[in-house]
Amino acid sequence: MKKIVMFISVLTLACSLPLGVAANTKQFSDVSTQYFAEAVYDLAERNIIGGYADGTFKPGNSITRGQAAAIIVKMLKLDTSNVKNPGFKDVSTNNGYYKAIATLAQKGIIGGYSDGRYGPNDPIKRGQMASIIVKAFDLPRFSNTMNPFKDVEIYPYLPSHGENILVLHKLGIVGGTSKDKFSPNAYVTRGQAATMLQKTEQAKMPMTLLKARDFELDHLSWITPDQMNKDVYEGILVKGKAQSTLYPENTMQLVPLKKGTSTLIVRGTKANKEVNKKYYVHVKEENGELKPTLQQTDDHLPTKVDLSLYELTNKIVNNITLSTMDGKKVSDNVTFEKYKEYYVSVMIDAPGQYIATLELADGQHIRYAIEAKTNSNSFFYTIETLKEQLSDTYTELTPNIGKHKIITKNYEQIASITRDSGTNTFHAELTGQKEGSIIMEYENSIVMETAVQTGLGVSVKRIGVIWNINIGFTGFTTDM
C-alpha cells in the first residue's frame, strides 16, 4: 500500500467578518420583533445595510440586483479598486453600483441577461439570489439533494438556479414560501435578504478545495467519493470555467462531516495519459475543527459476490465452502447472506479464482467459479461468477419450426448438440475442448408481436476448472 499522505488546509465557507462596526445599533421604527429583526440589526450595526431618513428600514420593499451586488461586496470586503468593465449595456462607469457589479462579474459570481443588460434596478428574484449567494460565499455545490419543491427544476448537465436553491435549502439558509413551493421568481425583500445573508455567514462548514496539481495530475476529470462510510465526508467536483476566477479549472470540494475514514477515487490525465488514483480520506478533529488528510493507496475492500439461485429448484442453502481454484481450502463454513430466493452473497477479500460450493437442503452440491480482479477504478474487486453446468436442455413450445441447421463451423469442439427424434427438444453437452458460441437456425422462424425467433444459441464459458453451457433462443426485435 502506498503511504503517500496529503495534508490539507481547511477553508471556512463563511467569511470571518468583524462585529460591532458601529458603537450603537440604530432602531428602525418598522423592525421590531419580526423574524428578520436580528439579521437586520446585525448587518446595520456593521454598516453593511442601512435604513431610510425617516427612521424606517422598509423590510417589505424588494431589493434590486444592484443593491444585492453592493451588499455582498461589502460583506466579503472585496477589492473594487481595479475592476474590468463587464460591458453591460445598462451599467455605465457612473452607475453607483458599477464597481460592485464589475467586481462580482469579474469573479464569475454574477452575469447579465441574454440581451446584454444587467438590470441593476430590477428587483432580484429568489432564484437569482440563491445563485449569487452560493457563488459569492463559495458554498459546497451539493448534488443529489432531495428536492421538496414542485416549482424548482434541475436540468442534468445544465447550470440552473435550481441547484443553488437546493444548496441553500440543505444548509438551512432558506426555506420555501409553502411546504412544496419555493417561488424562485418571487422578489426578495430587504428583510428576507438580511436573513439569508446572516444565515449564510452562520452556516459555517469546513471545506477543502483540491485541484489537479494536488493529485499530481495535469487535469482532474472525475471523482468517485465514499465507497465506504458514506457519511464521513462529501465530495463534489465543480466544473471549471476559463472566465471564472473562482473555479477556472475543475476542482473538488471536500466537505468533512464527521470523524472517520472513507475512500476517494480520482481520474484525470498526466502527460496526456488517463490516470486513476485511490485514496483513503481520514477526517480527524483538531481544536474543535474537522480536518481531512488523504492517503494514497492501492488497497481493495472486501467485495460482495452474488451467487444466483434463479435456476435451482431447491433454493435452501445449508452451507457454503470456499477454496482456491487449485483446491486449497479457504473456509469450510463461509458466512453468507440470502436475498429472498434470488441469490446468496459471500465476501471475497483477495484477488484470484475461487470455487464456492453450495450445499443445498436436499443434499445437492452446486459449484460456482468466482474470479476477483483488481480494479484501479474502484476500491472493490471486479467480480465474475459462473455456475457449473455441464449440459443443458431446451424445448421449443412452438410446434412447426421444421428442421434445424447448425451454422457454426467446427462446433463439435465447443459442444455436442442433439435433438430428440420427432420433438423440438434440444440437448447440448460440453466437449471440454474450448469456449465459444454456436448458432443454430430453424427452418421456420417464429414470429412474435415484437420479435422474430430465428433459432437457438449455445454459449460455453469457463473460469478455471469450472465450465458452463447454456442454451437460449436467438433472433431480432421488430417495430411494433
N, C-alpha and C positions, 0 to 999 in steps of 0.2 A: 504494500500500500504506500503510495506517495505521501510524504509527510510535509507537504507544502502548505503553510498556513498563511492566510491573508488577514492582516489586522485591519479593521475597517473603522474609520472615524464616522461618528453618527451625527447627522444633521437634525435639527429640530424644525418641524414644519412651521409652527407659528413663530413670528418674529418676537424677540425679546424687546418689547417697547417700554421705555421708562414711564412710570406712572406719576401723576401729580405734577404735570407741567405748570398748571395754574395753582395758585395758593388756595383759591376758593372756587367751589363749583356753583355756577350761576343756576338759579332755579327758574325753570320755564313754567309759565302760567298754565300751559296746556299739557304738561307732562307731570303726572303725579304718581299714581300707583299702577299705571298700565304696565303690561308685561315687558315693554321695551324701555322703561324708565331707567333702570340700572345701566343698560348699554348706552343710552343717550347721554347720561351724565358722565359716564366713564370717558367716552370719546370727546365730549365737550370739555372736560377738565384737561384733557391732553391737547386741546386746540386742534383736534382733527376735524371736528364739525362745529358748527355754530348755530345760533338762533337768529331771530329777526329783531329789528329795532324796537318793536312793540313788546318785547319780552316773551314772545312765543317761539316754539320750535316748529310748529305745524307738522306734527308727526304723520298726519294722514296725507300730506302732499306727496306726489310722486317725485322721485329723484331722477335727474337726467343722466344721459350717458357721459356727458362732460363732467358733471359733478361726481359721478362714480369714479371716473378716472382720477380726478384730483384727490379724492378722499383716499383711494388706495395708494397712490404715490406718496401721500403724506404719511400714511400708516407704515409703509415699508421703508420710508426715508430714502427713496430712490434719488439718485443724482439726475437732475434735469438740465444741467448746465450745457452739455454738449450733445444735442439730440439731432437726429437726422429727420428731415421733413418727410412724413409718411405720404404726403401728396394727396390728402383727402380734399375733395372739391370745396367742401364747406367748412374747413378748418384752416383759416389763414394764420400767419405768424402773429397777428394782432389779437387773435382769439384768446380770451382769458384762460382757457383750458388747453391751449396749444401745447405747452411743454409737457403737461401731464399726459395728454393723448399721444404725443410723439414718443414719449419715453416708453409707455406701455406697448405701443405699436412696434417699436424697435425691438422690444424683448419678445415679441410674438404673443403677448398676452391678450391684445385686442385686435380686431380687424374691422373693416368697414363693410358697407353694403356693396352689392354687385354693381351698382351704378357709380361707384367711386366716391360716395359720400360716407361720412362717419355718423352724422346725425347727432352733434353734440347737445342739441336742445331737445332731442327726442326722449320721452320717458323710457327708462331702461326696464326691460321685461325680466321676469323672474328667471326664465331660462338663460337669458344673456348674462344676468348677474351671477348665476351659478357657474357658468363657464369662466367668467373673469376671475372669480374668487379661486377656483381650482387652479388656474394657471398662475395667478399672481402670488398665491401663497404656496405654490408647488405642492399641492396635496397629493396623496397617493392616488393613482388612477385605477382604483379598484375596479375589477371586472367581475363578471358572473355574479353580480349583486341582484338580489331579489327585487323585482320591480312591482311595487304595490299600486302604481298609478296608471289608470286607463289612458290618460292623455299624454303620457311620456313614451316616446318610441325610441328604440335603439336600432341603428342601422349597421349590420355587420360590415366591417372594413371601411365604414364611412364615419368621420367625426360628427358628433351631434351634441346639442345641449343635453340630450337625454342622459348620456354617460356621466356628465358632470353633475346633473341633478341627483343622480343616484349616489354619487360620491358624497355629496353634502348630506344626503339623507342617511347614508350609512354611518357617517361621523356624528350624526345628531345635530348638525348645524341648522338644518331647515326641515320643516315638515310639509305636509300638503295643505291645501285650502279646504279639503274634506278628507274623508277616510280613503278614498280611491282616486282623488284628483290632485294634481299639483298646480294646474293653471299656469303653464310655462309662458303664456303670452300676456298674463296679467301684469300690470305695472307694479314695481317695487316702491313702497312708500318710504319716507325718511325714517320712520320708526322701525320698519322691517329691516332696512339696510343697516341701521346701527346694531340691531340684534344679530343679524347674520355675520357682520364683521367681528363683533366681540366674541361670538361663539366660535368663529374660525380661529381666533387667537387662542382660545381656551382649549381647542381640540388638539392639544399637543401630542404628537406621536413621534417617536424616533424614526428616522428614515435614512437609509444609506443609498447613495447613487453610485452605481457601478457601470463603467464604460468598457469598451472593448479592451483598452490597454490594461485595465485591472485584471483581465483574464489572459493577458499576453496574446491578444488577438488583434488583427487589423480591423475586423468588422464583427459586430455582435448581431446575429440574425435571429436567434430563437432561444427561449429558456423553457425548461420543464422543472417547475418547483415542486417541493414537498411530496415525494413519493412515499415518505413515511412521516408519521407525526405531523399531520397536515395543519395543525393549529399552532405550530411554533413560530412561523413567520409567513408573510405573504410576499410573493414575488410578482412584479408586474413589469413587462417590457414596454417601454414608451417608445414609439416610433419617432425617429428624429426627422427634423425638417431643416434644410440648409439655411432658411431665412430666420430660424429661431435661435435666439441667444440662450434660451433655457435648455433646449434639447436639440442641438444641431446634429447630433448623431444618436443612433439607437442606444438607449440607456435603461438599465434595470433599476427599478425602485425596490429596495429590500426593506420591508417593514417588520421588525421583530414584534411578536405578540406576547410571548411568554418564554420562560427559561426552558431549555431543552435542546435536542439535536434533531435536525431534519436533513433533507438532501436537496441538491440542486444540480441540474444538468444544463450546460450552456452549449450552444452551437454557433460557430462563426467561421471566419476564414483567416488563415495565416499564410502569407506568400501565395495567395490565390488557391489554396487548398482548403477544403472543408475540414473542420476540426470539431470534435466533441470532447468536452471536458466535464468531469464529475467532481462534485464537492460535497462534503458534509458541511452543514450550516450549524454552528454551535452558538446558541444565544445564552449569555450569562448576564447576571445583574451586577452592576458595579456602581456604587454610590447612588443606589435607587434608580438607576437608568439601565434599560436593556441594551446590551451591546453585542453585535454579532461578529463572529470570525468565520472565515472559510478555510477548509482543509481539503486540498485536492486528494483524490483517491481513485483507485481502480476497483474498489470493492463492489461486490454484488450482495444483495439482500436475499434471505431465504424466499423462494418463489413458489407460489401456489400452482399445483398441477391438477387439472381436472381430468378425470377418467370417466368416460361416458358409459352409462348403463342402459342406454336407449334400446339397444337391440337384444338385451338379455331378457329371458323370460322370468328368471328368478333374480330379483334385484336386492335381496337381503345379503349384505356383506358382513361376514363374521370377523374376518381378519385380513390384513394385508402385509405381505412380506416384501422386502426390497433388497435387491442385490445388484452388483455391477454387471455389466454385460458379459464379463468373463467369469461370472459365477461367485464372486466374493460377496459374502453376506454383509449387508449394511444394517438391516434390522429385521427381526422375525415378528415384530409387532408394531407396525407403523401407526402413528396417530393419524386418524383421518376424520374428515367431516363429510356428512352426506347431505346433499341438497335434494330433498324430496326423493323422487325415483329417477332423477335425470343423471346425476353423476356423483362420484365421491372425489374428495380433494385431499391430496397429500402435499407436503412441503419438501422441496429439494434445495439444499444449501451448498452444493458444489457442482461445477460443470462436469459433464460426462454423459455416458449412456448407461441406463439402468433398466432393470426388469422389475416391474411391480406385479406381484401375483395376488389376485383377489380370491379369497376362499369364500364361496357362497354357502348359504344355509343348506342347500341340497347336496353339498359335497363337491360341487364343481370347482375347478381351479382355472381361472381365466388370467392369461398373461398379457401385460401391456408393456411396450417399449416406451421409455422416456428418454429424450435427448435434451440436455440442457446446455446451451451455448452462451458464452459471454457476449455482452452487448454494450457497446460504447454509448448507445443512445438511451440506456436505462440502467437503473440500479437492479433491475430484475433480469433473470436469465431469459433468453429466448427459448421457448419450450415447444417441442414437437412430440406428440404421442401417437402410438399405433397399436391397436388391439390385434392380438394374434388371431388369425383366421386363415386356415389352410385351404378351405373350399367355400363355395357359395352357390346358392341356387336361386333362380329367378323364374317365376311363372307368369307368362303374359296372359292376362284375362281376356283380351280381345281375341276372338277365335280365328278370324281369317287374316292371318299375317302371311300365309303362304310359306314358301321356302325361305331359308336364310343363307346368307353368304358372308364368309369372314374375309374382310378386306385386307387386314394387316398381314404383311408377308412375314414368314418365319415365326408366326405367332406361337408355334409349339415350344419355342424356347422360353416363352413367358408363362403360358398356361395351356392345359388341355381343356377343350370345350366339347361337351356332348349335349345332345337333345334327345329326350325320351321319345321313342317312336310313337307317332300319332298324337303328340301333345305339343304344347307350347312351353314346356318346362325345360330350362337350360341349366346345365351344371358346369362349373368352372373349378379346376383344381390346379394348384401350384405345381410347376415342374422344378422350381428351385434353381433355375439357371440364371435368370436375370429379371430385373424390374422392367416395367413398361406398361403400355396400354394396347388393347385390342379393340378394333371396331368391327361390328357385325351389322349387316343391313338386312331388313325384312324385304321380302318380295312385294308386300303390300304395306305401305306406310299407314299409320293410324292417325287420322285427322281428328283433332280435338278443337275445342272452341277457340283457344288462343295459342295452340302449339301443334306441331306435327312430330310424331314419334317415328323416326326412321329405322330404329333398330336398338341394339344393345351395345354397351361399352364395358369392357373388363379392365380394371385397374389393379396392378400388382405393385406393392411398395414394400420396402424393407428398412428397418433400423436395426443394425447389428445382426443378431440371430433371429429376430422377430420378423415374420412375414405376414402380409395381409393381402387377401384377394377380395375384390368386391365387384358385383355386377349391378349395373344401373342402366336406365334407358337413355338413348341419345336422340337428338332431333333439333328442332329450332322453333322459335316463337313466331307467331303471325300477328298481323294487325287485326284488331277486332272490327 
